[in-house]
């Protein structure tokens, strides 16, 4: 699998990976919030971020987006959970994109543990997410 810079031709696959991953890993989201967040994600101009995809045989299996040294998004296709792809993308972001921070939904215990294993530590907790929804965030940094 290769890590390649996002191209517009990857957009539909990225959105599918995002949706499948969130449905599998974010069981704390209520359905209305999920639909609202999905609209927001669909409106993102991925060219505004440093987005890189894990691709094998023209198929996107995961992606990471970084802005201002903050990991803004990391999603892996559920069929590839637990295979080291997330770690590979985060290590790439740290080494190549100088990523040092990430915000994680507190209820996503697997993600919190994942980032802790990679050396991230919580430095702040918010009561609400960035859109004002009742999903506390843990702000983490290396």
Phi, psi and omega in degrees: 000137181249147173264120182229150178294141180305137169234154182304331179295344178274348190307307183299320179292321178299315181296324177292316177300315179304307184298312181298318181294315181295317179299328181276328190248347184244057183292351178279346180286135174280155187303322179295317178296320178302314181297321179295315180294322178300317177299318179298312180297320179297337182269354182293136169268100184297346176285347178280350180241167169273098182248131178232143184245146169267116187235138173223124181051049178065016179245129178279125179250350179182165178203159178223143177231134183231139173217133178051046178065014179248129174287110183272334181201140173212116181220137180237141175301133182307329179294348180244011176302144174075014182251010177086005182289320177298315178300317180299316180292319179295316178299320175300314182296322179293312185284318187263331185246003178059033177294136181226349186223161175202146172254131184233136173299126181302325181288345179272076186300324178298318180292319179301311179297321178302309182291325177299318179298332180272003175102001178282143178232144179289132175241350180200150175233136176250152178283331184235159174282182185292344176260009177083014178275159184279058176230095183303144178249145168255121176270123186236152177213160177283000000 
